[in-house]
Amino acid sequence: MDLWIRSQDKMKLCNAKVLSLDNDQTGIFCNSCEDSYVFVGKYKTKERALEVLDEIRCHLVNINDKRDSYFYVYEMPKE
């Protein structure tokens, strides 16, 4: 199952292998392949950035429960 992430500005679509926070822990990067990071979202606080990662995790769990799903596109929330 593939997870695709659409960036906040709607200009990027990334096949996510790894999602990580930036150094100040308010921005989220998507790693689609080795040494290729794409910035996909920025939030006011670390707590909000972690909430967004939790939302993505919940979507992945729900999708894994559906056997017929091959891929999913998650759109990063504005705030």
Rosetta blueprint (number, residue, H / E / L):
1 M L
2 D E
3 L E
4 W E
5 I E
6 R E
7 S L
8 Q L
9 D L
10 K L
11 M L
12 K L
13 L E
14 C E
15 N E
16 A E
17 K L
18 V E
19 L E
20 S E
21 L E
22 D L
23 N L
24 D L
25 Q L
26 T L
27 G E
28 I E
29 F E
30 C E
31 N E
32 S E
33 C E
34 E L
35 D L
36 S E
37 Y E
38 V E
39 F E
40 V E
41 G E
42 K E
43 Y L
44 K L
45 T L
46 K H
47 E H
48 R H
49 A H
50 L H
51 E H
52 V H
53 L H
54 D H
55 E H
56 I H
57 R H
58 C H
59 H H
60 L H
61 V H
62 N H
63 I H
64 N H
65 D H
66 K L
67 R L
68 D L
69 S L
70 Y L
71 F E
72 Y E
73 V E
74 Y E
75 E E
76 M L
77 P L
78 K L
79 E L
